[in-house]
Amino acid sequence: MHNLNKGLMTFAACAGGDTPLTAATTGARYMQPLKRLDILGPILLMLLLGAGARAQAQDQPPPQVSVQVEHGPPDNPFTVEASIGWDNSISGNINSSALGQLNNQAVVITKNRYEDVYGTGLHVRFGGGYMLDYRTEVKATFTIQSLQADLTPMGEFGSSSLYGQYADYKAYTLDFAGRRYGNAEKPVKFYGEGTIGLGFIQEIDVLLVAPAAGRYQRATDFYDQTAAFTVGVNGGVLFDITRRAGIFAQMGLRYTTGMSKVDDLEGTGLETINDNSARWTLPILIGGRFRF
């Protein structure tokens, strides 16, 4: 028995130092790992929950960010613009065809379109407007058009060819328009607009010449000075260079009522040659715009 106690004391000294191995010390040694588990367990659980939350957040799509355009006029609501363009004729005649008689000679008049006489002439526009909100604009535009006429074959006078020399075409038009932009928050803005206006066209006369017959006749005031109504629709695109300045290009469809005819050819059978002067055109414009 003495030897057994001695052996236990020797084992205790080797295992735990000089402290004898008793029931108290043995229980204390087994409790230390359990205390470590009590501390590490909640930490491990928190780490696992945090990793799961991060994984779930990565699986969800990012929130959508929308840009709201404010209502009411912008900070710089006034606009000015200038442009240059071309009028491409679709329909309408500067003179229609007719059969008649001048100075006891049979006359044949063949029709001529505006484009045949004046070509695709340039016109200049400038004007201003006001932005009711970021997408809606009202504006007024003034157009100046001055076109020179070419010597035009008109038909036959007896056995001679007949030519006409028209006066220059000069028109001044004031248009009112409403414009709507489709994507106001982007630097490239597509838009559509409708216009209505009033044009003032100067009187036009024509000199008729039959060289082989040695004859000519001036039809003074072939068209009288005219106030013509205009209506049109346009579509275009505006490129913002800065927050206030941009350039634009547009194309549209435009109708202009006919000019006021003067029947200097009364009683000749040629009275109908100026009956169909209303016209449809396809205007194309490029220009610049500035807000202030």
C-alpha positions in Angstrom: 0.0 0.0 0.0 2.8 2.3 0.8 4.3 1.6 -2.6 1.0 2.3 -4.4 0.7 5.8 -2.7 4.2 6.5 -3.6 3.6 5.6 -7.3 0.5 7.8 -7.5 2.4 10.7 -6.0 5.2 10.2 -8.5 2.7 10.1 -11.5 1.0 13.3 -10.2 4.4 15.0 -9.9 5.2 14.0 -13.5 1.8 15.0 -14.9 1.1 18.2 -13.1 4.2 19.4 -11.4 4.5 19.4 -7.6 0.7 19.5 -7.0 -0.6 16.1 -5.8 -3.3 14.5 -7.9 -6.4 14.8 -5.9 -10.2 14.7 -6.8 -10.4 18.6 -6.7 -7.4 19.1 -9.0 -8.6 16.4 -11.3 -12.0 18.1 -11.7 -10.5 21.5 -12.3 -8.4 20.2 -15.1 -11.4 18.7 -16.9 -13.4 22.0 -16.5 -10.9 24.2 -18.3 -11.6 22.8 -21.8 -15.3 23.1 -21.2 -14.9 26.8 -20.4 -13.0 27.3 -23.6 -15.9 25.7 -25.6 -18.4 28.0 -23.8 -16.4 31.1 -25.1 -15.5 29.8 -28.6 -19.0 28.5 -29.4 -20.8 31.8 -29.6 -17.9 33.3 -31.5 -18.0 30.5 -34.1 -21.8 30.9 -34.4 -21.5 34.7 -35.1 -18.9 34.1 -37.7 -21.1 31.5 -39.5 -24.1 33.8 -39.4 -22.1 36.8 -40.8 -20.7 34.7 -43.6 -24.3 33.6 -44.5 -25.6 37.2 -44.5 -22.7 38.3 -46.8 -23.4 35.4 -49.3 -27.1 36.3 -49.3 -26.4 40.0 -50.0 -24.1 39.1 -52.9 -26.8 37.0 -54.5 -29.4 39.8 -54.4 -29.3 42.3 -57.4 -28.1 45.9 -56.7 -30.8 48.4 -56.0 -32.0 50.3 -59.1 -31.1 54.0 -59.2 -33.5 56.2 -61.2 -32.9 59.8 -62.3 -35.9 61.9 -61.7 -36.4 64.9 -63.9 -37.7 67.8 -61.9 -40.9 69.5 -62.8 -41.1 73.1 -63.7 -38.7 75.2 -65.8 -34.9 74.5 -65.5 -32.5 77.0 -64.1 -31.8 78.5 -67.6 -35.3 78.3 -69.3 -34.7 80.7 -72.2 -33.3 79.4 -75.5 -32.0 81.0 -78.7 -31.1 79.1 -81.9 -30.0 79.6 -85.5 -30.0 77.2 -88.4 -29.6 76.8 -92.1 -31.5 74.4 -94.3 -32.8 73.2 -97.6 -36.4 73.0 -98.8 -36.9 69.8 -100.9 -40.1 70.1 -103.0 -42.5 67.2 -102.9 -45.5 68.8 -104.7 -46.7 72.1 -106.0 -46.1 74.0 -109.2 -44.9 77.5 -109.9 -47.0 77.3 -113.0 -49.4 74.7 -114.3 -49.9 73.5 -117.9 -52.4 75.3 -120.2 -53.4 75.8 -123.8 -54.3 79.3 -125.2 -53.6 82.1 -127.6 -51.4 85.2 -127.5 -51.2 87.7 -130.3 -53.2 85.3 -132.6 -50.6 82.6 -132.0 -51.3 79.2 -130.4 -49.5 78.8 -127.1 -48.7 75.7 -125.2 -47.6 76.1 -121.6 -46.0 73.1 -119.8 -46.0 72.9 -116.0 -42.9 73.7 -113.9 -42.4 72.8 -110.3 -40.8 75.2 -107.8 -37.7 73.0 -108.0 -37.5 73.4 -111.8 -37.3 77.2 -111.5 -35.7 77.9 -108.1 -33.9 74.7 -107.4 -33.4 73.4 -103.8 -32.7 76.8 -102.2 -31.2 77.6 -98.9 -33.1 79.3 -96.1 -31.9 80.8 -92.8 -33.8 80.5 -89.5 -33.3 82.1 -86.1 -35.5 82.4 -83.1 -36.0 81.8 -79.4 -38.0 79.8 -77.0 -38.9 79.0 -73.4 -38.6 75.7 -71.5 -41.8 75.0 -69.7 -40.1 72.0 -68.0 -37.1 69.8 -68.8 -38.9 68.1 -71.7 -41.3 70.8 -73.1 -40.4 73.9 -75.1 -42.5 76.6 -76.8 -40.7 78.8 -79.4 -41.0 81.2 -82.3 -38.9 81.1 -85.4 -38.3 83.6 -88.2 -37.3 82.3 -91.6 -35.7 84.2 -94.5 -35.7 82.7 -98.0 -34.4 84.4 -101.1 -34.0 82.3 -104.3 -32.9 83.3 -107.8 -34.8 81.9 -110.8 -33.3 80.1 -113.7 -34.4 80.7 -117.3 -37.1 78.1 -117.7 -38.6 76.4 -120.8 -42.3 77.1 -120.7 -43.6 75.4 -123.9 -44.3 76.7 -127.4 -45.5 80.0 -129.0 -46.6 79.2 -132.5 -43.6 77.5 -134.1 -41.1 78.9 -131.6 -40.0 77.6 -128.3 -41.3 79.7 -125.3 -39.2 80.6 -122.3 -40.0 82.3 -119.1 -37.8 84.3 -116.7 -39.4 84.5 -113.3 -38.6 87.1 -110.7 -36.7 86.0 -107.6 -38.7 84.2 -104.9 -38.5 86.1 -101.5 -40.4 84.9 -98.5 -40.4 85.8 -94.8 -42.1 83.4 -92.4 -42.9 83.5 -88.7 -43.6 80.1 -87.2 -44.8 79.1 -83.7 -43.9 75.7 -82.4 -44.3 73.3 -79.5 -41.4 70.9 -79.0 -41.2 67.7 -76.8 -38.0 66.0 -75.9 -38.0 62.2 -75.3 -35.0 61.8 -72.9 -34.3 65.1 -71.2 -31.7 63.7 -68.8 -29.3 62.4 -71.5 -26.8 64.4 -73.6 -28.4 63.1 -76.8 -32.0 64.1 -77.0 -34.5 63.1 -79.6 -37.5 65.4 -80.1 -40.6 66.0 -82.1 -42.4 69.3 -82.8 -45.4 70.8 -84.5 -45.5 74.2 -86.2 -48.0 76.7 -87.5 -47.1 80.0 -89.0 -47.7 82.9 -91.5 -45.5 83.6 -94.5 -45.2 86.8 -96.5 -44.2 86.2 -100.1 -43.3 89.1 -102.4 -45.0 89.5 -105.7 -43.6 87.4 -108.6 -43.8 88.4 -112.3 -42.6 86.5 -115.3 -41.3 87.5 -118.7 -42.4 85.2 -121.6 -40.1 85.1 -124.6 -40.4 83.4 -128.0 -37.0 84.0 -129.7 -37.8 82.5 -133.1 -40.9 84.6 -133.3 -39.2 87.7 -132.0 -41.9 88.2 -129.5 -42.1 88.7 -125.7 -44.8 89.5 -123.2 -44.4 90.5 -119.6 -47.0 89.1 -117.3 -46.7 91.7 -114.5 -47.6 90.5 -111.0 -48.0 86.9 -112.1 -48.4 86.3 -108.4 -49.4 89.2 -106.2 -47.9 89.8 -102.7 -49.2 86.9 -100.6 -49.8 86.1 -97.0 -49.6 82.3 -96.9 -50.4 80.0 -94.0 -47.9 77.2 -93.1 -48.2 74.1 -91.0 -45.6 71.4 -90.4 -44.2 68.6 -88.2 -40.5 68.0 -87.5 -38.4 65.4 -85.8 -34.7 65.8 -84.8 -31.9 65.1 -82.4 -30.1 67.6 -80.1 -26.5 66.9 -79.1 -25.5 68.7 -75.8 -22.0 70.1 -76.1 -22.2 71.7 -72.6 -25.0 72.1 -70.1 -26.3 75.1 -72.0 -25.1 74.8 -75.6 -25.8 72.2 -78.2 -26.1 71.4 -81.9 -29.1 69.9 -83.7 -30.3 68.3 -86.9 -33.9 67.9 -88.0 -36.1 66.9 -90.9 -39.8 67.5 -91.3 -42.8 67.9 -93.5 -44.3 71.3 -94.3 -47.3 72.6 -96.2 -47.6 76.2 -97.5 -50.9 77.5 -99.0 -51.0 78.9 -102.5 -50.0 82.4 -103.6 -52.4 85.1 -104.7 -52.7 84.9 -108.5 -53.2 87.9 -110.8 -54.9 87.1 -114.1 -53.0 89.3 -116.5 -53.6 86.5 -119.0 -57.4 87.0 -118.8 -59.2 85.9 -122.0 -56.2 84.1 -123.4 -57.1 80.6 -122.2 -53.9 80.6 -120.0 -55.6 81.8 -116.8 -55.1 78.5 -115.1 -51.3 78.4 -115.2 -51.1 79.9 -111.7 -53.9 77.9 -110.1 -51.8 75.2 -108.3 -49.1 77.1 -106.3 -49.7 75.5 -102.9 -46.8 73.2 -102.0 -45.5 70.4 -99.8 -41.8 70.4 -98.9 -39.3 68.3 -96.9 -37.1 70.8 -95.0 -33.8 69.7 -93.6 -32.0 71.8 -91.0 -28.8 71.9 -89.1 -28.0 74.5 -86.4 -27.0 75.5 -82.9 -28.9 76.2 -79.7 -28.0 78.0 -76.5 -29.9 78.2 -73.1 -29.6 81.1 -70.7 
